[in-house]
Amino acid sequence: MKALLLDYGGTLALIDEDRFMENYFFMLNVFLVERYKVALDQADLLDCIVHITKCADGFTNNYERLLKCLSSKVEKVDWREAFEDFYAGGEFDELASLVKPNQKVVESAKKARRFGLYTVLAMNPIFPKIAVEKQLNWIGLDATNFDHISFMENSHYCKPDPRYYLEICKVLSIEPKDCLMVGNDDFLDGSCVSIGMKYKPVELFSQDGKKDPREWFFD
């Protein structure tokens, strides 16, 4: 085993996903109306997320493709500027109250590096870097705790596309067979097995009490 990959929501962080997304869309729309005098239909944003998930070309990163999709729906907004303003401001941080660290898994992430493993934040890259780094801060982590972090700007695929995992392996110059992915979604996170990567559900990972993260790989 050479690398430990960890999902965010439901794995490193305990989140009521439905409530989080409901509040996220509400706060984003209030921000857009007040700052840019425009409303974004939730269906349009979800449609664009589906688009970047299903229509990856391998050349254009997820952020560029999302911005292009949104611009085709609402032309009068500089979407890059709007998102960066939203994530940089205090509105997005209000969502931190809905997120708690899954302490055992957070400690495991820190421990893995001490055992010489590459440690990867393998969350679905549907947020830009600034938003991902803030979400890490909410659970007491930051970029220095990881060898690689997936976010929209450095990713060209989304889960469950197995090329998402292959891209991480390419960045780290490792083989899928030497990696363990831990997550809470057998469909999204478990899709890594199609390329020969091992997968372990977080509920097992966080309960087994092993001291050496490498032991999880051989279960």
C-alpha positions in Angstrom: 0.0 0.0 0.0 1.3 3.4 -1.0 -1.7 5.7 -0.8 -4.7 6.4 1.3 -7.6 8.2 -0.5 -10.3 9.7 1.7 -13.7 11.2 0.7 -14.9 14.3 2.4 -18.7 14.3 3.1 -19.7 11.3 5.2 -16.1 10.2 5.6 -13.8 12.9 6.9 -16.8 15.1 7.7 -20.2 14.3 9.2 -22.8 16.2 7.2 -26.5 16.1 6.7 -26.0 16.3 2.9 -29.6 17.3 2.1 -29.7 20.1 4.6 -26.2 21.3 3.6 -27.2 21.5 -0.1 -30.5 23.2 0.7 -28.7 25.9 2.7 -25.9 26.1 0.2 -28.3 26.9 -2.7 -30.3 29.3 -0.6 -27.2 31.3 0.5 -25.7 31.3 -3.0 -28.9 32.7 -4.5 -29.3 35.4 -1.8 -25.7 36.4 -2.5 -26.3 36.5 -6.3 -29.4 38.5 -6.1 -27.9 41.0 -3.7 -24.5 41.3 -5.3 -25.2 40.6 -9.0 -29.0 41.2 -9.4 -29.5 37.8 -10.8 -31.1 34.5 -9.6 -29.7 31.1 -10.4 -32.2 28.3 -10.8 -31.1 25.3 -8.7 -32.0 23.0 -11.6 -29.6 24.9 -13.9 -26.7 24.5 -11.5 -27.5 20.8 -10.9 -27.8 20.3 -14.7 -24.3 21.8 -15.2 -22.9 19.5 -12.5 -24.5 16.5 -14.2 -23.0 17.8 -17.5 -19.4 18.0 -16.1 -19.9 14.5 -14.6 -21.1 12.8 -17.8 -19.4 14.8 -20.5 -15.7 14.9 -19.6 -13.3 15.4 -22.5 -10.1 14.9 -20.5 -8.7 18.2 -21.7 -10.8 21.0 -20.0 -10.9 21.0 -16.2 -14.1 20.7 -14.3 -14.2 24.4 -13.3 -13.9 25.7 -16.9 -16.6 23.3 -18.1 -18.9 24.3 -15.2 -18.4 28.0 -16.0 -19.1 27.5 -19.7 -22.2 25.6 -18.9 -23.6 28.2 -16.6 -22.7 31.0 -19.0 -24.8 29.3 -21.6 -27.8 29.5 -19.3 -27.2 32.9 -17.7 -25.0 35.1 -19.9 -24.9 38.4 -18.0 -22.8 37.2 -15.1 -19.1 36.6 -14.8 -19.5 33.3 -13.1 -15.9 32.9 -12.1 -15.9 36.3 -10.3 -19.3 35.5 -8.7 -18.2 32.1 -7.3 -14.9 33.5 -6.0 -16.6 36.4 -4.3 -19.1 34.0 -2.7 -16.5 31.5 -1.4 -14.2 34.3 -0.3 -16.9 36.0 1.8 -18.5 35.0 5.0 -21.7 33.6 3.4 -20.1 30.2 2.6 -18.5 29.9 6.0 -22.0 30.0 7.6 -22.4 26.5 6.4 -19.6 25.4 8.7 -22.2 24.9 11.5 -23.6 22.0 9.5 -20.3 20.2 9.4 -18.5 18.2 12.1 -15.2 16.3 11.9 -15.4 12.5 11.9 -12.6 12.5 14.4 -11.4 8.9 14.0 -11.0 9.4 10.2 -9.4 12.8 10.6 -6.9 11.3 12.9 -6.3 8.4 10.5 -5.6 10.9 7.7 -2.9 12.5 9.9 -1.5 9.1 10.9 -1.2 7.9 7.4 1.4 10.4 6.5 3.5 9.5 9.5 3.6 5.9 8.1 4.9 7.2 4.8 1.7 6.9 2.8 0.5 9.4 0.3 -2.6 10.9 1.7 -5.3 12.2 -0.8 -8.4 14.2 -0.3 -10.5 12.4 -2.9 -13.7 14.3 -2.7 -15.9 14.7 -5.7 -14.4 17.7 -7.5 -17.5 19.9 -7.9 -16.1 22.8 -5.8 -13.2 25.1 -6.6 -10.0 25.1 -4.6 -11.0 28.0 -2.4 -14.2 26.2 -1.3 -12.4 22.9 -0.7 -9.7 24.5 1.5 -12.4 26.2 3.6 -14.2 22.9 4.0 -11.0 21.3 5.3 -10.6 24.2 7.7 -14.1 23.4 9.1 -12.9 20.0 10.3 -9.5 21.1 11.6 -7.4 20.2 8.5 -5.7 22.1 5.8 -3.7 21.5 2.6 -0.5 20.6 4.5 -2.3 17.4 5.7 -2.5 16.0 2.2 -0.2 15.1 -0.7 -2.9 15.7 -3.2 -6.4 17.4 -3.0 -9.1 17.0 -5.7 -10.8 20.3 -6.6 -12.3 21.6 -9.8 -9.3 23.3 -11.2 -7.0 20.3 -11.1 -9.6 17.7 -12.1 -10.9 16.7 -15.4 -13.4 14.0 -14.3 -15.9 13.4 -11.5 -16.9 10.3 -9.6 -18.1 7.7 -10.5 -15.9 8.0 -13.7 -13.0 5.6 -13.0 -10.7 8.1 -14.9 -11.1 10.4 -11.8 -9.0 7.9 -9.8 -6.6 7.2 -12.7 -5.9 10.9 -12.8 -4.9 11.0 -9.1 -2.7 8.0 -9.6 -1.0 9.7 -12.6 -0.3 12.8 -10.5 1.3 10.8 -7.7 3.0 8.3 -10.1 1.5 5.3 -8.3 -0.5 2.3 -9.5 -4.2 1.8 -8.5 -3.4 -1.6 -7.0 -1.3 0.2 -4.4 -4.2 2.5 -3.2 -7.0 2.2 -0.7 -10.1 4.4 -1.2 -12.3 5.0 1.9 -15.7 6.5 1.4 -19.4 6.4 2.3 -20.9 5.8 -1.1 -20.5 2.4 -2.8 -21.5 3.8 -6.2 -19.3 7.0 -6.2 -16.4 5.9 -4.1 -16.6 2.2 -4.8 -16.3 2.8 -8.5 -12.5 2.8 -7.9 -12.5 -1.0 -7.8 -13.1 -1.1 -11.6 -9.4 0.0 -12.1 -8.0 -2.3 -9.5 -8.1 0.0 -6.5 -9.2 -1.3 -3.1 -12.3 0.2 -1.5 -13.4 0.2 2.1 -16.6 1.7 3.5 -15.9 4.3 6.1 -18.1 2.7 8.8 -15.7 -0.3 8.8 -12.6 1.8 8.4 -13.5 4.0 11.4 -14.5 1.2 13.7 -11.7 -1.4 13.4 -9.2 0.4 15.7 -6.1 -0.5 13.8 -3.0 1.5 14.7 -1.1 1.1 11.4 -3.2 2.4 8.4 -1.4 -0.1 6.2 -3.3 -2.9 7.9 -6.6 -1.8 6.4 -5.2 -2.6 3.0 -5.0 -6.3 3.7 -8.4 -6.9 5.2 
